[in-house]
Amino acid sequence: MNKHSALSSVLADVTVANGLPNEHYTDPAIFAEERQSVLFANWSGIGFGKDVPEEGDAKPVDFLGMPLLIVRDRDGEIGVFQNTCRHRGMILVDTPRKIGGAIRCPYHSWCYSLKGELRATPHVGGPGQNKHPDVNRDDLGLVRVRSHVWRDVIFVNVDGTAPAFEDAHGALLERWKEFEQPVHHGGETSSFKLEVKTNWKLAVENYCESYHLPWVHPGLNSYSRLEDHYNIEARGHYSGQGTLVYRQLTNQDGATFPDFEGLSDKWNEGAEYVALYPNVLLGVQRDHSFAIVLEPVDQEKTVEHIELYYAKSIADTPEHDGLRASNAQLWKTVFEEDVFVVEGMQKGRHGVLFDGGRFSPAMDGPTHNFHHWVATQIENGRAEKG
């Protein structure tokens, strides 16, 4: 079976479809293909605004082997650039730091503004000559990578071909418009990462369905049962699950986190958990939210970057430090419970006779939706190559 026909069964209706073939989890060549047609061609998450909180803050990021630099400029805007000097290709910033004046290349001291403009080219025309008629600074600014910040997640579209973020993800923006208000990071205890021996797609697939709750998350399932959940599917954009029985965390005095303002009654006991394709996992509740950026390291390895956010800042609610720490631990436990599953599925994909698996039409719609999207992106990429 060739690669083209192998995906036709993935694109079939959920009642008869197979999952993505094994090579989409184990083959470096397919991983390289997905890098281009799935992750570089769409709005992928690479980091968080809270990592560059102040003007001049810069953080280098390796995104699928591509060196990127996240910078907050003097206007407070976040920009993303290729972390490569336009002169000889030197890496500009190798560790997170505060940029006092300009971004200076450590090789020949070419200097760039926080908006990426080339500002200085020392001795480029010879000793003491800082200009040369054939070196046009206006043409040699840093390569800016198209970016957008939403819910503090920094998204990039590397190849520049995706629709505007608001168009690409307008359906979810509309669905969650009540939450379109400031979010405040919960501090050190609200930030953690998991290094997982799995393909990044398996983390998406597991996150967006509730079918596994009774067996993998018995603690969560004790009060948020399988029958209390519903599927969320927006073909071509996102999928996930919702619960009808969200319960606010309380401390020993009965205190809870402050709610986000102006929410409708739906959110009193409702919460939603959505995978925004390709690699960002989001959760919203009445009193806090979280964002997970999946960093695909290679076809068998993923880093999950997890951040928790609240309606009010730490400075405004210092009395909730303990509650924030307890909430983070609860979520960390839930996410850690999934590790053996996504690692086990990765091992299972080395079963050469596995056919991609089948879906429960009732329970696996969100996961099939994701497989369908990935297969569509890959087919589009192959069609463009001819």
Number of C-alpha atoms within 10 A of each C-alpha: 6 6 11 11 9 16 23 16 18 26 21 14 14 22 14 13 22 23 23 25 19 19 17 20 23 19 14 14 12 15 20 15 16 20 18 18 20 24 25 20 21 24 30 26 28 23 25 22 19 14 15 21 14 17 18 23 21 27 21 22 21 13 20 17 11 11 17 23 23 27 31 24 20 14 10 14 14 24 22 27 21 21 24 19 26 18 13 10 11 14 18 24 22 13 11 16 14 16 18 10 11 18 25 19 20 13 13 15 16 21 22 23 19 27 21 21 19 23 17 17 19 16 15 17 14 10 8 9 11 12 16 13 8 8 12 11 16 9 10 16 19 20 16 17 19 19 22 20 17 14 18 20 21 22 24 26 21 21 15 15 12 16 13 15 19 13 10 15 17 14 14 16 16 12 9 12 12 14 20 13 12 14 19 18 23 24 16 12 17 20 16 14 15 15 13 21 20 27 27 25 25 18 24 26 20 21 23 28 26 25 18 16 18 15 9 16 19 15 15 15 17 11 12 19 18 16 11 15 20 16 22 20 20 14 13 17 18 24 28 30 21 21 21 18 16 18 14 16 15 13 12 6 6 7 13 13 20 14 17 20 13 10 13 9 9 10 19 17 14 18 20 21 24 25 29 22 23 24 24 23 26 21 18 19 22 26 19 23 23 24 24 23 24 26 23 23 19 20 23 19 16 21 20 21 20 22 25 24 23 22 21 19 16 16 7 8 11 10 12 18 14 12 17 24 15 17 20 22 14 14 16 17 13 16 16 13 14 19 19 14 17 23 18 14 17 23 15 12 20 13 10 10 8 12 14 18 13 16 17 14 14 11 15 21 22 30 28 30 25 29 23 25 21 25 23 19 20 20 17 14 17 14 9 9 7 6
